[in-house]
Amino acid sequence: MKTTPKDFFLWFGAMAAFYWSIIAFTLLLFNYIDYAFADPLSYLPNPYSSGIPYEMASIVVFFPVYILLFTFIRRDIAHDPSRRDIWVRRWALILTLFIAGVSIAIDLVTLLTLFFSGDALTTAFLLKVLIIFLVAGGVLLHFIADYRNYWDLQRRKKHLVCISVTILMFASIVAGFFIVGTPQQARLMRFDEQKIGDLQGIQSQIVYYWQQKKQLPRSLGDLTDTISGYTAPLDPQDNKPYTYKITQQPYSFELCATFNAEALNSPQGRNIAYPVSGGEGYYKQEDNWQHGSGDVCFSRTIDPELYAPLETIKR
């Protein structure tokens, strides 16, 4: 049976959309596992800053494309059963079987290597192995059945499998809203992260100002420097200045902002200390920027021995 350009591009597009959807689905589940069972040394402040949005979008777009293209393919085969024997169909099915089989083999080798080397088999790793087995095994069984024309004889089962997989794909997206939060929550989290970044920069400038003039600035406006181009940033959410207060001359001050939610701890419940950069000697300590929701003030006291005035340093 001769393969037409329509056959080639239908099969090429369907399989490309299928592979893309399966890879996105697998990586999305991996990201959920990394977030729920995070490594103690990792810090995931915003899960939506990883590949999660891209993977969700890929499933939403490419999985329906796969279903649509395969519907056209099935319709053509129903009208002309000889189209089951075109070379592009055989190659697409066999290639998929090969990829699924290789994935399972590699998965087994990785698992056994870790086992024999004595490495800890963590919950996150075992879950990822299980996902690879289930996804690759499901693809393998599905396309073996397709290659043997099983689904053409069992149309009711074919529709049930199609509906089940579709529900599973989109359930993975909905589940993410419960696991890592909604996109709106992620946006509010990004606002909070930006505020922390702004306060870090302002604090750095305050310390530098103190080193230059041996006194704290009276207001954030005093930090404006037309030569360097620095101006204290505004709150990105309401476009208002951050609150700055001198609590005790000449060393103590407060920086305040309004936050949308409590700062995200690591999954192990550890508080996160954000390293602060800028200014002489600024890597000598880490300031904790952990915060709750609402109005929060961070109290700071400059240590003149750690942050000596610049003229003292020059001597």
N, C-alpha and C positions, 0 to 999 in steps of 0.2 A: 504494500500500500504506500503510495507516494505521500510524503510529508509536505504540506503546504506552508507558506510563510505564516498563515494564521495559526496553524498547529504549533509551529516552532515558538512563536512569541506568546501564545497562550500558555504553553507548558513552561517556557522560560520565566515568564512573569509570575505564574502561579508558584513555581518552586522557589524563586527568589523571595517572594513575599512570605512563603512558608518558612524558609530558613531564617529570614529576618525576624519573623514573629517568634519562632521557637527560641532563638538566641536571646531575644529581648526578654521573653518570659523567664528563661532560666537565669539570666543576669539579674532580673528584677527580684526573683526569689532569693538569689544570693545576697543582694543588697539588704533585703529584709532580715536575713539571717545575721549578716554582719552588724546590723543595727541592734537586733534583739540579743545577740550573743557576742557582743563586741569584745575584742582583745583588750585586756587591762591596760595595754600601752597605747591604745588608740583613743582618739577623741573625735567624735562625730557631732559637731555643734549643730549642723543643719543637714539632715539627710537629703533634702532636696537640692543641695549643692553638689551631690554626687550624680551618678548616671540615672537616678530614678525617674526624673521627668522625661528624659529622652526615651527610656525603655517603655514607660507608660504610653507615650505618644506613638512609639513604634507599633505597639500592640493595637492601639485604637485604630491606626491607619492601615497597617499591612495585613493584619489578620482578616478583616472584612474583604480586603482586596483578594487575598488568597481564596476565601470562600466564594467570592463572586466569579473569579476566573475559573475555579474548579467547577462551578455550576455550569458555565459555558462549555467546558470540556466534557462534562458528563452528558450534557444535552446533545452535543455533537456525536458522542459515542452511542447514545440511545437511538439517534436517527440513522447512524451508520456504524453498526457494530465492528466493521473492519478497521475502524480507527483505533481499536485497542492494540493493533499490531504495528502501528507506526514506530519507527526507530526512536523518535524523540521521547515517546512515552516510556519505552523500555529503558532507555538510558537514564531518564529522570528517576524512575523507580529504583533501578539498580544502584545508581549513585547515592540515593537517599539511604538505601539499605546498607551500603558500604560505610557511609559516614556514621550511621547509628551504631553499627557493629564496632567500628573503630573507637567511638566515644566510650562504649561500655568496656572495651578492652583496656583503654588508657586509664579509665576510672579504676578498674581492678588492679592494674599495675601500681598506680599511685597509692591506693589503699594498702596493698601488701607491702610496698616499700616502706611506708610509714610504720606499719606494724612490725616488720622485721628489724627496722632501725631503732625501735624502742621509743619513738616519738609518741607524745600523748595524742590520743584520738579524741579531740575535743568534740563537744556537742555540735558546734557550728560546722566542723569538717564532716562529721558523719551525716548531718542533715544535707549538706551539699552533695555528698556521695549518693545519698538516697534520691535526691532530686534528679541527678544525672541518670541514675538507673531507671527511674520511673519515666522520665521524659524520653530518653533514648530507647528504652524498652517499648514504650508505647508507640513511638514512631516506627520502630522496627516491625512490631506486630501489625500495625495499621497498613504499612506499605507491602508487607508480605501478603496480607489478605488482598490488597488491591492488585498486586501483581498476578495473583491467582484468580482474579475476577470474583472474589468472594462477595464484595459489596454490591456487585450487580445482581447477585442472586439473593442477597439479604438486604433489601432496600430499607426495611423498617429498622433494622439494626444500624444501618448506615446513617439514617436520620437521627437516631438516638445518640450515636457517637458524635455526630456533628454538633448537635445541640449541647451535649455534655461538655465537649471541648470548648465551645463558644462561651458557655457559662463559666467554665474554669478560668479561661483567659481574662474575662472581664471581672470575675470575682477577685482575681489577683490584684487588679487595680483598686477596686473598692476596699479590699483588705488593707491596702497601704494607707488609706486614710485613718484606719484605726491603729495601725502599727506605728507609723511615723508622723501622723497628723495630716491635716488637709493643706492644700496649697495656700489658703488664706493664713493659716497658722504659720506656715513656712515664711510667708511674706512678713508677718509681724516679727518673726524670729530674726529675719534679715535686718529689719529696722533696729532691733535691739543690738545686734552685732555691730551695725554701723555706729550706733551711739557709743558703744564701748570703744570702738576704734577712734572715734572723735575725741572721747575723754582721754584716751591714752595720749593722743597727739597734743591735746591742750595741756595735760600734765607735764609732758616733755618740755613744752614751751615755757611753762611756769617755772620749772626747775632751771632752765637755761636763763630765763629772765633774772631769777634770783642770783645765779652765779655771776651774771654780768653786773647787777646793780646792788646786790646784797640786801634786797628787800623784795617783798612779794608785790605783784602788780595789784593796783587798786581795783581794777576790773578787767574783764577779758579784752576790752578795747585797747588796753595798754600793750597787749601782745601784738597788735598790728604793726607790721614792718613793711614799709613800702619798697624797701630795697630787696629783701628776700621774697616779698610777695605773700607773706603769711598773714592770714586773717582767721580768727577763731571761727570754726565751722558752726553752722546752725543745726538744730535738731532736724533731721531729714523728714520727720513725720509731720511736724506742725510748723516747720520753718521759723522756730523761735530760738533765742539764744539759750545755751545751757546755763545753769545756775552756778555761780562761783562765789564763794564766801571766804573771807579771811577769818579764821577762828581764833588765832593767837599769833600776834607778831613776834618774831619775824619769820617763823618757820612753818606754821600750821595753817591749812586751808581745807576747804571742802569743794568737791565737784559733784553736781547733782543732775539727774535726768529722770525722765518718766519712762518706765519700761512697760511693755505689754504683757510680759509673763516672767515667771521665775527663770533664771538662767538654767540652761540644760546641763545637769550634771552628766558625768559619764554613766553608762549603764551599770557600773559597779557602785555608784553612789558616791564617788570621790568628787570633792570640790575641785574646780579647775582654776589653777593660777595662770593668768595670762602674762607671758613675758612682755615687758615694756622696753621699747627701744628708743634711742635718741638721747643726746646730752652726754656730757662727760661722765664716765663711770656708770652708765645706766644699766649695764648688764650685771651689776653687782648684786641685784636682787630681783625678785619677782613680786609684783603687786597682785593681790587677789581682787578680781572684779566680779566676784559672785554677787548676784543681786536677786531680789524678789520682784514682784510686780508692783506697779505704781511708782510713786516718787521715792527715789533712793539716792542717798548722798554717800560719797566715798571720802572718808577722812584721810588726809595725808599730812605727814610731818617730814620736812626736809632735814636730813642728817647732815650738818655742815662738814662732818669729817668725810662722809662718802661723796658729797656733792660740794666740794670746796669751791669758793669763788675763783673765777678764772685767773685773776691776777696772782692768787696764791699758788695755783697750779704752775703758772709760768715761772715763778721763782724756784 
